[in-house]
């Protein structure tokens, strides 16, 4: 086989280029600390690295969610502790008020303290976190949990109907707060002033105490309240919706027709329309519609045990939409004696303390869950980073050995080239 001078020199040159390329690759690996400089070098490993990076980033986000949730739950725990202390203060004042030897001025002094406790409790119920969000407003965190009705002086829940939850693992969520409705309003009560479901808010309990201390013991009217939050209003523009309201004494029956009405933006629009129909029919002196936070409420204007209000469905979906049941009825109550009212207040304050205790126990359980999941996430991140390191990080000892080997090979190729380039007959002519 005949080998030309040009070919032999080209072979030597190709060998040097190959060794230089290998040496350059090792140099790049040593400078970057990575096995690969481009996905094309190992597509399977590159895909695995991307998956591991995404998994680590997602888990680190879960850890951030855990930190945020823990901060909010700690804030709620502090608020519940403050509310608990307010309840004990209210109980002490109620027990003082039961002393039959107190003068009217003594009772008014206690009333002033109770009124301050109500304001303090409202402040606690409307606590905000560092982002300005109301911690007891659920998924309506930008709205204060409780607002006072300027007419009745009662506080009504106006937050959202759902708890907010943050993802703390691929398969686990934890609520970052409790609904003020559940903690402060939906409390079991044996008082005649309880609603049709046997519930009374702690604010109404303290208001009853304040009113009694002021010697304004009044009979209550029959009132029924829907249990659904009408957050987005109602739309009956293309529906037939009718129902009856029956009030006692009488009885007086008012038929309400919301069929074909333009979409109602919120509770107030619905209430305004119903009251307009009651007024037009001459029933406004017997029946009244009103808003209670994000809910609709119907009341008999008359008070006392003979007073009642009932809702009967005839057609449409209003009862279900607003959270009423067909035939739902609630009677009023006669005015209690002061001592009987105080007994109910004490019982309801104990029930409120139980509600706060349940909420604090739930918060504690969630905090424990966060701690447990945080440890699991930390271990997962460490293990995943270890796998990622094995996949993409350079073994410096092995790379330095290859660098020395490639450097020696390049030197050999260079020295060989200097010898081969002189193997020409022209050098001997």
Number of C-alpha atoms within 10 A of each C-alpha: 3 4 7 10 14 10 10 15 18 14 13 20 15 13 19 21 15 15 21 18 14 18 21 15 16 21 16 15 21 17 9 13 16 16 22 20 14 9 12 10 11 12 12 10 17 17 12 15 18 12 13 18 15 12 16 20 13 16 20 18 15 22 21 15 22 25 16 13 23 21 16 20 24 16 18 25 20 14 23 23 16 15 23 20 14 19 23 14 14 22 20 12 17 23 13 14 23 16 11 8 8 12 11 12 11 13 21 19 13 21 23 13 15 22 16 12 19 22 12 15 23 20 16 20 27 21 19 22 14 9 8 10 18 24 32 32 30 25 18 20 20 16 18 23 28 25 18 14 13 8 6 7 12 16 22 23 27 21 28 25 20 14 18 19 16 15 17 25 20 9 6 11 16 20 17 25 27 21 23 25 22 16 23 24 22 19 23 21 24 15 20 20 26 21 21 17 14 14 17 24 26 26 22 20 26 25 20 20 28 23 17 22 24 17 14 13 18 16 18 22 24 29 26 24 22 21 17 16 22 21 17 12 17 19 18 17 14 11 14 15 20 18 19 18 23 22 29 23 17 11 11 14 18 19 18 20 18 20 16 13 17 12 15 17 14 17 23 19 15 23 20 14 17 21 19 16 18 21 15 10 12 12 20 18 11 23 26 21 23 18 20 21 23 24 23 23 20 24 26 29 21 21 22 17 18 16 26 28 30 23 23 19 21 16 15 17 15 20 21 14 15 21 15 21 16 14 14 16 19 24 25 26 21 17 18 18 12 18 14 12 21 22 15 21 26 20 18 26 24 17 18 26 23 16 21 23 16 13 20 21 13 16 22 15 11 19 20 13 14 21 14 11 18 22 12 12 19 14 12 15 19 12 13 16 16 12 15 19 14 12 17 17 16 17 15 14 9 9 17 15 12 16 20 13 14 20 18 14 18 21 15 14 20 17 13 15 19 12 11 14 14 12 13 12 8 7 7 6 5
